Amino acid sequence: MFFTGDPSTRKRVDLGGRSSKERDRQKLLEQTRLERNRRLWLRQQNAAAVKIQKCFRGWKVADAERSTMRERFYGTYGQCCENV
């Protein structure tokens, strides 16, 4: 941010060309807060979905590998050695 000569440290809110009346400003700030919360919620939902998919895919791969190993064992030793 460039120095504008204004010594105040108060953050400025871009009102996007809207009126700077206090009521409009409060409404805009509330809307911005709601949007931020919505984006946070979406990020959390996506992260949760990724974790669920990761667990499911891991289980699916492990199950497929287990089946492959079982078939290989049956092919080598037959089903009579199953309880050894």
PyMOL Python script that loads the backbone (N, CA, C, O; Angstrom):
from pymol import cmd

cmd.read_pdbstr("""\
ATOM      1  N   MET A   1       0.844  -1.166   0.000  1.00  0.00           N
ATOM      2  CA  MET A   1       0.000   0.000   0.000  1.00  0.00           C
ATOM      3  C   MET A   1       0.892   1.233   0.000  1.00  0.00           C
ATOM      4  O   MET A   1       1.904   1.273   0.700  1.00  0.00           O
ATOM      5  N   PHE A   2       0.527   2.209  -0.763  1.00  0.00           N
ATOM      6  CA  PHE A   2       1.319   3.420  -0.877  1.00  0.00           C
ATOM      7  C   PHE A   2       0.908   4.431   0.178  1.00  0.00           C
ATOM      8  O   PHE A   2      -0.230   4.436   0.647  1.00  0.00           O
ATOM      9  N   PHE A   3       1.842   5.278   0.539  1.00  0.00           N
ATOM     10  CA  PHE A   3       1.565   6.324   1.509  1.00  0.00           C
ATOM     11  C   PHE A   3       0.772   7.425   0.828  1.00  0.00           C
ATOM     12  O   PHE A   3       1.196   7.966  -0.193  1.00  0.00           O
ATOM     13  N   THR A   4      -0.388   7.756   1.398  1.00  0.00           N
ATOM     14  CA  THR A   4      -1.258   8.767   0.797  1.00  0.00           C
ATOM     15  C   THR A   4      -1.187  10.090   1.535  1.00  0.00           C
ATOM     16  O   THR A   4      -1.858  11.050   1.153  1.00  0.00           O
ATOM     17  N   GLY A   5      -0.385  10.152   2.584  1.00  0.00           N
ATOM     18  CA  GLY A   5      -0.292  11.374   3.357  1.00  0.00           C
ATOM     19  C   GLY A   5      -1.266  11.408   4.515  1.00  0.00           C
ATOM     20  O   GLY A   5      -1.232  12.332   5.327  1.00  0.00           O
ATOM     21  N   ASP A   6      -2.129  10.420   4.603  1.00  0.00           N
ATOM     22  CA  ASP A   6      -3.100  10.349   5.693  1.00  0.00           C
ATOM     23  C   ASP A   6      -2.467   9.584   6.854  1.00  0.00           C
ATOM     24  O   ASP A   6      -2.170   8.398   6.712  1.00  0.00           O
ATOM     25  N   PRO A   7      -2.257  10.236   7.996  1.00  0.00           N
ATOM     26  CA  PRO A   7      -1.572   9.565   9.099  1.00  0.00           C
ATOM     27  C   PRO A   7      -2.455   8.585   9.873  1.00  0.00           C
ATOM     28  O   PRO A   7      -1.953   7.876  10.745  1.00  0.00           O
ATOM     29  N   SER A   8      -3.739   8.527   9.582  1.00  0.00           N
ATOM     30  CA  SER A   8      -4.609   7.636  10.351  1.00  0.00           C
ATOM     31  C   SER A   8      -4.337   6.183   9.968  1.00  0.00           C
ATOM     32  O   SER A   8      -3.981   5.882   8.828  1.00  0.00           O
ATOM     33  N   THR A   9      -4.509   5.306  10.924  1.00  0.00           N
ATOM     34  CA  THR A   9      -4.278   3.883  10.684  1.00  0.00           C
ATOM     35  C   THR A   9      -5.590   3.141  10.473  1.00  0.00           C
ATOM     36  O   THR A   9      -5.600   1.913  10.389  1.00  0.00           O
ATOM     37  N   ARG A  10      -6.678   3.861  10.389  1.00  0.00           N
ATOM     38  CA  ARG A  10      -7.983   3.240  10.199  1.00  0.00           C
ATOM     39  C   ARG A  10      -8.049   2.597   8.820  1.00  0.00           C
ATOM     40  O   ARG A  10      -7.702   3.216   7.814  1.00  0.00           O
ATOM     41  N   LYS A  11      -8.498   1.357   8.791  1.00  0.00           N
ATOM     42  CA  LYS A  11      -8.605   0.665   7.513  1.00  0.00           C
ATOM     43  C   LYS A  11      -9.768   1.232   6.721  1.00  0.00           C
ATOM     44  O   LYS A  11     -10.822   1.559   7.267  1.00  0.00           O
ATOM     45  N   ARG A  12      -9.553   1.337   5.448  1.00  0.00           N
ATOM     46  CA  ARG A  12     -10.595   1.853   4.577  1.00  0.00           C
ATOM     47  C   ARG A  12     -11.300   0.683   3.898  1.00  0.00           C
ATOM     48  O   ARG A  12     -10.664  -0.290   3.491  1.00  0.00           O
ATOM     49  N   VAL A  13     -12.606   0.790   3.784  1.00  0.00           N
ATOM     50  CA  VAL A  13     -13.405  -0.235   3.139  1.00  0.00           C
ATOM     51  C   VAL A  13     -13.830   0.292   1.785  1.00  0.00           C
ATOM     52  O   VAL A  13     -14.432   1.361   1.682  1.00  0.00           O
ATOM     53  N   ASP A  14     -13.515  -0.463   0.749  1.00  0.00           N
ATOM     54  CA  ASP A  14     -13.915  -0.063  -0.589  1.00  0.00           C
ATOM     55  C   ASP A  14     -15.414  -0.283  -0.728  1.00  0.00           C
ATOM     56  O   ASP A  14     -15.891  -1.417  -0.671  1.00  0.00           O
ATOM     57  N   LEU A  15     -16.143   0.788  -0.908  1.00  0.00           N
ATOM     58  CA  LEU A  15     -17.590   0.696  -1.006  1.00  0.00           C
ATOM     59  C   LEU A  15     -18.052   0.463  -2.436  1.00  0.00           C
ATOM     60  O   LEU A  15     -19.254   0.394  -2.692  1.00  0.00           O
ATOM     61  N   GLY A  16     -17.143   0.345  -3.343  1.00  0.00           N
ATOM     62  CA  GLY A  16     -17.489   0.031  -4.721  1.00  0.00           C
ATOM     63  C   GLY A  16     -18.367   1.079  -5.371  1.00  0.00           C
ATOM     64  O   GLY A  16     -19.274   0.731  -6.128  1.00  0.00           O
ATOM     65  N   GLY A  17     -18.126   2.346  -5.099  1.00  0.00           N
ATOM     66  CA  GLY A  17     -18.901   3.411  -5.707  1.00  0.00           C
ATOM     67  C   GLY A  17     -20.217   3.682  -5.007  1.00  0.00           C
ATOM     68  O   GLY A  17     -20.973   4.552  -5.438  1.00  0.00           O
ATOM     69  N   ARG A  18     -20.505   2.969  -3.951  1.00  0.00           N
ATOM     70  CA  ARG A  18     -21.759   3.173  -3.232  1.00  0.00           C
ATOM     71  C   ARG A  18     -21.653   4.401  -2.330  1.00  0.00           C
ATOM     72  O   ARG A  18     -20.571   4.941  -2.103  1.00  0.00           O
ATOM     73  N   SER A  19     -22.776   4.810  -1.842  1.00  0.00           N
ATOM     74  CA  SER A  19     -22.830   5.937  -0.922  1.00  0.00           C
ATOM     75  C   SER A  19     -22.104   5.563   0.366  1.00  0.00           C
ATOM     76  O   SER A  19     -22.120   4.404   0.782  1.00  0.00           O
ATOM     77  N   SER A  20     -21.484   6.527   0.976  1.00  0.00           N
ATOM     78  CA  SER A  20     -20.729   6.246   2.191  1.00  0.00           C
ATOM     79  C   SER A  20     -21.556   6.494   3.445  1.00  0.00           C
ATOM     80  O   SER A  20     -20.992   6.692   4.522  1.00  0.00           O
ATOM     81  N   LYS A  21     -22.868   6.488   3.330  1.00  0.00           N
ATOM     82  CA  LYS A  21     -23.712   6.644   4.503  1.00  0.00           C
ATOM     83  C   LYS A  21     -23.473   5.469   5.440  1.00  0.00           C
ATOM     84  O   LYS A  21     -23.173   4.359   5.001  1.00  0.00           O
ATOM     85  N   GLU A  22     -23.609   5.725   6.717  1.00  0.00           N
ATOM     86  CA  GLU A  22     -23.308   4.703   7.724  1.00  0.00           C
ATOM     87  C   GLU A  22     -24.181   3.464   7.555  1.00  0.00           C
ATOM     88  O   GLU A  22     -23.690   2.346   7.711  1.00  0.00           O
ATOM     89  N   ARG A  23     -25.441   3.633   7.245  1.00  0.00           N
ATOM     90  CA  ARG A  23     -26.339   2.492   7.099  1.00  0.00           C
ATOM     91  C   ARG A  23     -25.915   1.621   5.909  1.00  0.00           C
ATOM     92  O   ARG A  23     -25.902   0.394   6.012  1.00  0.00           O
ATOM     93  N   ASP A  24     -25.574   2.248   4.796  1.00  0.00           N
ATOM     94  CA  ASP A  24     -25.118   1.499   3.628  1.00  0.00           C
ATOM     95  C   ASP A  24     -23.803   0.790   3.929  1.00  0.00           C
ATOM     96  O   ASP A  24     -23.580  -0.342   3.500  1.00  0.00           O
ATOM     97  N   ARG A  25     -22.950   1.461   4.661  1.00  0.00           N
ATOM     98  CA  ARG A  25     -21.657   0.878   5.005  1.00  0.00           C
ATOM     99  C   ARG A  25     -21.848  -0.351   5.891  1.00  0.00           C
ATOM    100  O   ARG A  25     -21.215  -1.384   5.674  1.00  0.00           O
ATOM    101  N   GLN A  26     -22.717  -0.233   6.884  1.00  0.00           N
ATOM    102  CA  GLN A  26     -22.974  -1.366   7.775  1.00  0.00           C
ATOM    103  C   GLN A  26     -23.586  -2.536   7.011  1.00  0.00           C
ATOM    104  O   GLN A  26     -23.241  -3.695   7.244  1.00  0.00           O
ATOM    105  N   LYS A  27     -24.487  -2.219   6.108  1.00  0.00           N
ATOM    106  CA  LYS A  27     -25.115  -3.268   5.301  1.00  0.00           C
ATOM    107  C   LYS A  27     -24.069  -3.965   4.430  1.00  0.00           C
ATOM    108  O   LYS A  27     -24.071  -5.190   4.308  1.00  0.00           O
ATOM    109  N   LEU A  28     -23.185  -3.185   3.832  1.00  0.00           N
ATOM    110  CA  LEU A  28     -22.131  -3.752   2.995  1.00  0.00           C
ATOM    111  C   LEU A  28     -21.174  -4.600   3.822  1.00  0.00           C
ATOM    112  O   LEU A  28     -20.770  -5.680   3.391  1.00  0.00           O
ATOM    113  N   LEU A  29     -20.810  -4.120   5.002  1.00  0.00           N
ATOM    114  CA  LEU A  29     -19.913  -4.886   5.863  1.00  0.00           C
ATOM    115  C   LEU A  29     -20.562  -6.200   6.299  1.00  0.00           C
ATOM    116  O   LEU A  29     -19.900  -7.237   6.354  1.00  0.00           O
ATOM    117  N   GLU A  30     -21.842  -6.151   6.605  1.00  0.00           N
ATOM    118  CA  GLU A  30     -22.564  -7.370   6.992  1.00  0.00           C
ATOM    119  C   GLU A  30     -22.619  -8.354   5.825  1.00  0.00           C
ATOM    120  O   GLU A  30     -22.419  -9.556   6.002  1.00  0.00           O
ATOM    121  N   GLN A  31     -22.889  -7.834   4.644  1.00  0.00           N
ATOM    122  CA  GLN A  31     -22.938  -8.688   3.455  1.00  0.00           C
ATOM    123  C   GLN A  31     -21.567  -9.307   3.186  1.00  0.00           C
ATOM    124  O   GLN A  31     -21.475 -10.482   2.831  1.00  0.00           O
ATOM    125  N   THR A  32     -20.520  -8.532   3.352  1.00  0.00           N
ATOM    126  CA  THR A  32     -19.160  -9.032   3.159  1.00  0.00           C
ATOM    127  C   THR A  32     -18.839 -10.121   4.175  1.00  0.00           C
ATOM    128  O   THR A  32     -18.229 -11.135   3.838  1.00  0.00           O
ATOM    129  N   ARG A  33     -19.254  -9.904   5.424  1.00  0.00           N
ATOM    130  CA  ARG A  33     -19.020 -10.904   6.469  1.00  0.00           C
ATOM    131  C   ARG A  33     -19.756 -12.205   6.151  1.00  0.00           C
ATOM    132  O   ARG A  33     -19.208 -13.293   6.328  1.00  0.00           O
ATOM    133  N   LEU A  34     -20.989 -12.090   5.685  1.00  0.00           N
ATOM    134  CA  LEU A  34     -21.762 -13.279   5.329  1.00  0.00           C
ATOM    135  C   LEU A  34     -21.115 -14.034   4.164  1.00  0.00           C
ATOM    136  O   LEU A  34     -21.056 -15.263   4.170  1.00  0.00           O
ATOM    137  N   GLU A  35     -20.635 -13.296   3.180  1.00  0.00           N
ATOM    138  CA  GLU A  35     -19.954 -13.933   2.045  1.00  0.00           C
ATOM    139  C   GLU A  35     -18.686 -14.653   2.500  1.00  0.00           C
ATOM    140  O   GLU A  35     -18.400 -15.764   2.054  1.00  0.00           O
ATOM    141  N   ARG A  36     -17.935 -14.014   3.385  1.00  0.00           N
ATOM    142  CA  ARG A  36     -16.715 -14.623   3.907  1.00  0.00           C
ATOM    143  C   ARG A  36     -17.042 -15.915   4.656  1.00  0.00           C
ATOM    144  O   ARG A  36     -16.356 -16.924   4.499  1.00  0.00           O
ATOM    145  N   ASN A  37     -18.093 -15.873   5.468  1.00  0.00           N
ATOM    146  CA  ASN A  37     -18.508 -17.073   6.201  1.00  0.00           C
ATOM    147  C   ASN A  37     -18.973 -18.172   5.252  1.00  0.00           C
ATOM    148  O   ASN A  37     -18.709 -19.352   5.485  1.00  0.00           O
ATOM    149  N   ARG A  38     -19.664 -17.783   4.184  1.00  0.00           N
ATOM    150  CA  ARG A  38     -20.123 -18.772   3.201  1.00  0.00           C
ATOM    151  C   ARG A  38     -18.937 -19.434   2.509  1.00  0.00           C
ATOM    152  O   ARG A  38     -18.927 -20.649   2.308  1.00  0.00           O
ATOM    153  N   ARG A  39     -17.936 -18.631   2.145  1.00  0.00           N
ATOM    154  CA  ARG A  39     -16.739 -19.195   1.510  1.00  0.00           C
ATOM    155  C   ARG A  39     -15.995 -20.124   2.468  1.00  0.00           C
ATOM    156  O   ARG A  39     -15.494 -21.171   2.059  1.00  0.00           O
ATOM    157  N   LEU A  40     -15.922 -19.741   3.738  1.00  0.00           N
ATOM    158  CA  LEU A  40     -15.289 -20.600   4.741  1.00  0.00           C
ATOM    159  C   LEU A  40     -16.036 -21.922   4.854  1.00  0.00           C
ATOM    160  O   LEU A  40     -15.421 -22.987   4.903  1.00  0.00           O
ATOM    161  N   TRP A  41     -17.364 -21.850   4.896  1.00  0.00           N
ATOM    162  CA  TRP A  41     -18.179 -23.060   4.985  1.00  0.00           C
ATOM    163  C   TRP A  41     -17.948 -23.962   3.770  1.00  0.00           C
ATOM    164  O   TRP A  41     -17.834 -25.179   3.912  1.00  0.00           O
ATOM    165  N   LEU A  42     -17.879 -23.365   2.576  1.00  0.00           N
ATOM    166  CA  LEU A  42     -17.627 -24.153   1.365  1.00  0.00           C
ATOM    167  C   LEU A  42     -16.256 -24.815   1.412  1.00  0.00           C
ATOM    168  O   LEU A  42     -16.112 -25.973   1.020  1.00  0.00           O
ATOM    169  N   ARG A  43     -15.245 -24.086   1.890  1.00  0.00           N
ATOM    170  CA  ARG A  43     -13.911 -24.679   2.015  1.00  0.00           C
ATOM    171  C   ARG A  43     -13.928 -25.856   2.977  1.00  0.00           C
ATOM    172  O   ARG A  43     -13.303 -26.884   2.716  1.00  0.00           O
ATOM    173  N   GLN A  44     -14.637 -25.709   4.084  1.00  0.00           N
ATOM    174  CA  GLN A  44     -14.716 -26.796   5.061  1.00  0.00           C
ATOM    175  C   GLN A  44     -15.463 -27.994   4.479  1.00  0.00           C
ATOM    176  O   GLN A  44     -15.073 -29.138   4.709  1.00  0.00           O
ATOM    177  N   GLN A  45     -16.523 -27.738   3.734  1.00  0.00           N
ATOM    178  CA  GLN A  45     -17.272 -28.828   3.107  1.00  0.00           C
ATOM    179  C   GLN A  45     -16.407 -29.569   2.088  1.00  0.00           C
ATOM    180  O   GLN A  45     -16.425 -30.799   2.028  1.00  0.00           O
ATOM    181  N   ASN A  46     -15.654 -28.818   1.292  1.00  0.00           N
ATOM    182  CA  ASN A  46     -14.776 -29.445   0.304  1.00  0.00           C
ATOM    183  C   ASN A  46     -13.683 -30.263   0.975  1.00  0.00           C
ATOM    184  O   ASN A  46     -13.360 -31.361   0.523  1.00  0.00           O
ATOM    185  N   ALA A  47     -13.116 -29.734   2.049  1.00  0.00           N
ATOM    186  CA  ALA A  47     -12.072 -30.469   2.769  1.00  0.00           C
ATOM    187  C   ALA A  47     -12.636 -31.757   3.360  1.00  0.00           C
ATOM    188  O   ALA A  47     -11.978 -32.797   3.322  1.00  0.00           O
ATOM    189  N   ALA A  48     -13.844 -31.695   3.903  1.00  0.00           N
ATOM    190  CA  ALA A  48     -14.469 -32.892   4.460  1.00  0.00           C
ATOM    191  C   ALA A  48     -14.746 -33.919   3.363  1.00  0.00           C
ATOM    192  O   ALA A  48     -14.536 -35.115   3.563  1.00  0.00           O
ATOM    193  N   ALA A  49     -15.213 -33.456   2.215  1.00  0.00           N
ATOM    194  CA  ALA A  49     -15.492 -34.369   1.101  1.00  0.00           C
ATOM    195  C   ALA A  49     -14.212 -35.036   0.617  1.00  0.00           C
ATOM    196  O   ALA A  49     -14.214 -36.224   0.294  1.00  0.00           O
ATOM    197  N   VAL A  50     -13.120 -34.282   0.565  1.00  0.00           N
ATOM    198  CA  VAL A  50     -11.840 -34.846   0.132  1.00  0.00           C
ATOM    199  C   VAL A  50     -11.382 -35.926   1.109  1.00  0.00           C
ATOM    200  O   VAL A  50     -10.879 -36.969   0.689  1.00  0.00           O
ATOM    201  N   LYS A  51     -11.550 -35.687   2.400  1.00  0.00           N
ATOM    202  CA  LYS A  51     -11.150 -36.690   3.399  1.00  0.00           C
ATOM    203  C   LYS A  51     -11.987 -37.957   3.274  1.00  0.00           C
ATOM    204  O   LYS A  51     -11.458 -39.065   3.360  1.00  0.00           O
ATOM    205  N   ILE A  52     -13.284 -37.795   3.073  1.00  0.00           N
ATOM    206  CA  ILE A  52     -14.157 -38.962   2.917  1.00  0.00           C
ATOM    207  C   ILE A  52     -13.773 -39.746   1.672  1.00  0.00           C
ATOM    208  O   ILE A  52     -13.692 -40.974   1.708  1.00  0.00           O
ATOM    209  N   GLN A  53     -13.537 -39.041   0.570  1.00  0.00           N
ATOM    210  CA  GLN A  53     -13.142 -39.706  -0.669  1.00  0.00           C
ATOM    211  C   GLN A  53     -11.804 -40.416  -0.506  1.00  0.00           C
ATOM    212  O   GLN A  53     -11.613 -41.516  -1.023  1.00  0.00           O
ATOM    213  N   LYS A  54     -10.880 -39.785   0.213  1.00  0.00           N
ATOM    214  CA  LYS A  54      -9.574 -40.383   0.443  1.00  0.00           C
ATOM    215  C   LYS A  54      -9.709 -41.695   1.212  1.00  0.00           C
ATOM    216  O   LYS A  54      -9.086 -42.696   0.858  1.00  0.00           O
ATOM    217  N   CYS A  55     -10.519 -41.684   2.260  1.00  0.00           N
ATOM    218  CA  CYS A  55     -10.730 -42.903   3.050  1.00  0.00           C
ATOM    219  C   CYS A  55     -11.400 -43.984   2.211  1.00  0.00           C
ATOM    220  O   CYS A  55     -11.000 -45.148   2.255  1.00  0.00           O
ATOM    221  N   PHE A  56     -12.414 -43.602   1.451  1.00  0.00           N
ATOM    222  CA  PHE A  56     -13.125 -44.586   0.635  1.00  0.00           C
ATOM    223  C   PHE A  56     -12.212 -45.183  -0.427  1.00  0.00           C
ATOM    224  O   PHE A  56     -12.211 -46.395  -0.642  1.00  0.00           O
ATOM    225  N   ARG A  57     -11.438 -44.332  -1.089  1.00  0.00           N
ATOM    226  CA  ARG A  57     -10.531 -44.843  -2.126  1.00  0.00           C
ATOM    227  C   ARG A  57      -9.477 -45.763  -1.532  1.00  0.00           C
ATOM    228  O   ARG A  57      -9.134 -46.786  -2.125  1.00  0.00           O
ATOM    229  N   GLY A  58      -8.961 -45.401  -0.360  1.00  0.00           N
ATOM    230  CA  GLY A  58      -7.986 -46.266   0.306  1.00  0.00           C
ATOM    231  C   GLY A  58      -8.590 -47.612   0.651  1.00  0.00           C
ATOM    232  O   GLY A  58      -7.961 -48.650   0.445  1.00  0.00           O
ATOM    233  N   TRP A  59      -9.811 -47.601   1.177  1.00  0.00           N
ATOM    234  CA  TRP A  59     -10.489 -48.846   1.505  1.00  0.00           C
ATOM    235  C   TRP A  59     -10.730 -49.680   0.252  1.00  0.00           C
ATOM    236  O   TRP A  59     -10.552 -50.898   0.261  1.00  0.00           O
ATOM    237  N   LYS A  60     -11.134 -49.017  -0.820  1.00  0.00           N
ATOM    238  CA  LYS A  60     -11.429 -49.709  -2.074  1.00  0.00           C
ATOM    239  C   LYS A  60     -10.174 -50.371  -2.644  1.00  0.00           C
ATOM    240  O   LYS A  60     -10.228 -51.514  -3.099  1.00  0.00           O
ATOM    241  N   VAL A  61      -9.052 -49.664  -2.621  1.00  0.00           N
ATOM    242  CA  VAL A  61      -7.794 -50.215  -3.121  1.00  0.00           C
ATOM    243  C   VAL A  61      -7.335 -51.376  -2.241  1.00  0.00           C
ATOM    244  O   VAL A  61      -6.883 -52.402  -2.750  1.00  0.00           O
ATOM    245  N   ALA A  62      -7.450 -51.218  -0.924  1.00  0.00           N
ATOM    246  CA  ALA A  62      -7.052 -52.294  -0.010  1.00  0.00           C
ATOM    247  C   ALA A  62      -7.920 -53.527  -0.224  1.00  0.00           C
ATOM    248  O   ALA A  62      -7.418 -54.651  -0.204  1.00  0.00           O
ATOM    249  N   ASP A  63      -9.212 -53.328  -0.426  1.00  0.00           N
ATOM    250  CA  ASP A  63     -10.114 -54.448  -0.666  1.00  0.00           C
ATOM    251  C   ASP A  63      -9.771 -55.151  -1.980  1.00  0.00           C
ATOM    252  O   ASP A  63      -9.781 -56.380  -2.046  1.00  0.00           O
ATOM    253  N   ALA A  64      -9.472 -54.384  -3.013  1.00  0.00           N
ATOM    254  CA  ALA A  64      -9.102 -54.977  -4.301  1.00  0.00           C
ATOM    255  C   ALA A  64      -7.795 -55.759  -4.169  1.00  0.00           C
ATOM    256  O   ALA A  64      -7.668 -56.853  -4.719  1.00  0.00           O
ATOM    257  N   GLU A  65      -6.834 -55.206  -3.449  1.00  0.00           N
ATOM    258  CA  GLU A  65      -5.555 -55.895  -3.259  1.00  0.00           C
ATOM    259  C   GLU A  65      -5.746 -57.164  -2.433  1.00  0.00           C
ATOM    260  O   GLU A  65      -5.121 -58.189  -2.706  1.00  0.00           O
ATOM    261  N   ARG A  66      -6.599 -57.092  -1.434  1.00  0.00           N
ATOM    262  CA  ARG A  66      -6.901 -58.268  -0.612  1.00  0.00           C
ATOM    263  C   ARG A  66      -7.507 -59.375  -1.475  1.00  0.00           C
ATOM    264  O   ARG A  66      -7.140 -60.543  -1.341  1.00  0.00           O
ATOM    265  N   SER A  67      -8.422 -59.012  -2.347  1.00  0.00           N
ATOM    266  CA  SER A  67      -9.041 -59.996  -3.243  1.00  0.00           C
ATOM    267  C   SER A  67      -8.011 -60.588  -4.199  1.00  0.00           C
ATOM    268  O   SER A  67      -8.028 -61.789  -4.472  1.00  0.00           O
ATOM    269  N   THR A  68      -7.125 -59.753  -4.700  1.00  0.00           N
ATOM    270  CA  THR A  68      -6.080 -60.229  -5.608  1.00  0.00           C
ATOM    271  C   THR A  68      -5.159 -61.216  -4.895  1.00  0.00           C
ATOM    272  O   THR A  68      -4.815 -62.265  -5.439  1.00  0.00           O
ATOM    273  N   MET A  69      -4.770 -60.870  -3.682  1.00  0.00           N
ATOM    274  CA  MET A  69      -3.894 -61.768  -2.917  1.00  0.00           C
ATOM    275  C   MET A  69      -4.602 -63.087  -2.605  1.00  0.00           C
ATOM    276  O   MET A  69      -3.990 -64.153  -2.665  1.00  0.00           O
ATOM    277  N   ARG A  70      -5.883 -63.012  -2.275  1.00  0.00           N
ATOM    278  CA  ARG A  70      -6.650 -64.226  -1.984  1.00  0.00           C
ATOM    279  C   ARG A  70      -6.729 -65.118  -3.221  1.00  0.00           C
ATOM    280  O   ARG A  70      -6.550 -66.332  -3.124  1.00  0.00           O
ATOM    281  N   GLU A  71      -6.992 -64.525  -4.370  1.00  0.00           N
ATOM    282  CA  GLU A  71      -7.062 -65.303  -5.611  1.00  0.00           C
ATOM    283  C   GLU A  71      -5.702 -65.917  -5.947  1.00  0.00           C
ATOM    284  O   GLU A  71      -5.625 -67.057  -6.406  1.00  0.00           O
ATOM    285  N   ARG A  72      -4.646 -65.164  -5.719  1.00  0.00           N
ATOM    286  CA  ARG A  72      -3.302 -65.691  -5.976  1.00  0.00           C
ATOM    287  C   ARG A  72      -2.996 -66.864  -5.032  1.00  0.00           C
ATOM    288  O   ARG A  72      -2.410 -67.865  -5.444  1.00  0.00           O
ATOM    289  N   PHE A  73      -3.399 -66.729  -3.773  1.00  0.00           N
ATOM    290  CA  PHE A  73      -3.194 -67.804  -2.802  1.00  0.00           C
ATOM    291  C   PHE A  73      -3.977 -69.048  -3.208  1.00  0.00           C
ATOM    292  O   PHE A  73      -3.445 -70.158  -3.187  1.00  0.00           O
ATOM    293  N   TYR A  74      -5.250 -68.856  -3.579  1.00  0.00           N
ATOM    294  CA  TYR A  74      -6.072 -69.991  -4.000  1.00  0.00           C
ATOM    295  C   TYR A  74      -5.497 -70.637  -5.250  1.00  0.00           C
ATOM    296  O   TYR A  74      -5.542 -71.858  -5.400  1.00  0.00           O
ATOM    297  N   GLY A  75      -4.960 -69.822  -6.145  1.00  0.00           N
ATOM    298  CA  GLY A  75      -4.356 -70.372  -7.357  1.00  0.00           C
ATOM    299  C   GLY A  75      -3.123 -71.204  -7.051  1.00  0.00           C
ATOM    300  O   GLY A  75      -2.867 -72.201  -7.725  1.00  0.00           O
ATOM    301  N   THR A  76      -2.365 -70.811  -6.053  1.00  0.00           N
ATOM    302  CA  THR A  76      -1.138 -71.520  -5.708  1.00  0.00           C
ATOM    303  C   THR A  76      -1.407 -72.735  -4.830  1.00  0.00           C
ATOM    304  O   THR A  76      -0.908 -73.824  -5.114  1.00  0.00           O
ATOM    305  N   TYR A  77      -2.187 -72.563  -3.771  1.00  0.00           N
ATOM    306  CA  TYR A  77      -2.354 -73.620  -2.773  1.00  0.00           C
ATOM    307  C   TYR A  77      -3.728 -74.273  -2.789  1.00  0.00           C
ATOM    308  O   TYR A  77      -3.913 -75.330  -2.185  1.00  0.00           O
ATOM    309  N   GLY A  78      -4.676 -73.674  -3.456  1.00  0.00           N
ATOM    310  CA  GLY A  78      -6.029 -74.214  -3.463  1.00  0.00           C
ATOM    311  C   GLY A  78      -6.780 -73.794  -2.211  1.00  0.00           C
ATOM    312  O   GLY A  78      -6.194 -73.246  -1.277  1.00  0.00           O
ATOM    313  N   GLN A  79      -8.057 -74.050  -2.197  1.00  0.00           N
ATOM    314  CA  GLN A  79      -8.875 -73.608  -1.074  1.00  0.00           C
ATOM    315  C   GLN A  79      -8.776 -74.546   0.124  1.00  0.00           C
ATOM    316  O   GLN A  79      -9.276 -74.224   1.201  1.00  0.00           O
ATOM    317  N   CYS A  80      -8.144 -75.690  -0.047  1.00  0.00           N
ATOM    318  CA  CYS A  80      -8.029 -76.621   1.075  1.00  0.00           C
ATOM    319  C   CYS A  80      -7.086 -76.091   2.156  1.00  0.00           C
ATOM    320  O   CYS A  80      -7.193 -76.515   3.306  1.00  0.00           O
ATOM    321  N   CYS A  81      -6.174 -75.185   1.831  1.00  0.00           N
ATOM    322  CA  CYS A  81      -5.227 -74.623   2.804  1.00  0.00           C
ATOM    323  C   CYS A  81      -5.722 -73.298   3.376  1.00  0.00           C
ATOM    324  O   CYS A  81      -4.938 -72.522   3.923  1.00  0.00           O
ATOM    325  N   GLU A  82      -6.977 -73.050   3.251  1.00  0.00           N
ATOM    326  CA  GLU A  82      -7.523 -71.761   3.648  1.00  0.00           C
ATOM    327  C   GLU A  82      -7.399 -71.501   5.147  1.00  0.00           C
ATOM    328  O   GLU A  82      -7.161 -70.361   5.546  1.00  0.00           O
ATOM    329  N   ASN A  83      -7.552 -72.512   5.978  1.00  0.00           N
ATOM    330  CA  ASN A  83      -7.558 -72.324   7.430  1.00  0.00           C
ATOM    331  C   ASN A  83      -6.202 -72.591   8.073  1.00  0.00           C
ATOM    332  O   ASN A  83      -6.140 -72.844   9.277  1.00  0.00           O
ATOM    333  N   VAL A  84      -5.149 -72.544   7.330  1.00  0.00           N
ATOM    334  CA  VAL A  84      -3.818 -72.828   7.873  1.00  0.00           C
ATOM    335  C   VAL A  84      -3.275 -71.616   8.571  1.00  0.00           C
ATOM    336  O   VAL A  84      -2.162 -71.653   9.096  1.00  0.00           O
TER     337      VAL A  84
END
""", "prot")
cmd.dss("prot")
cmd.show_as("cartoon", "prot")
cmd.util.cbc("prot")
cmd.orient("prot")
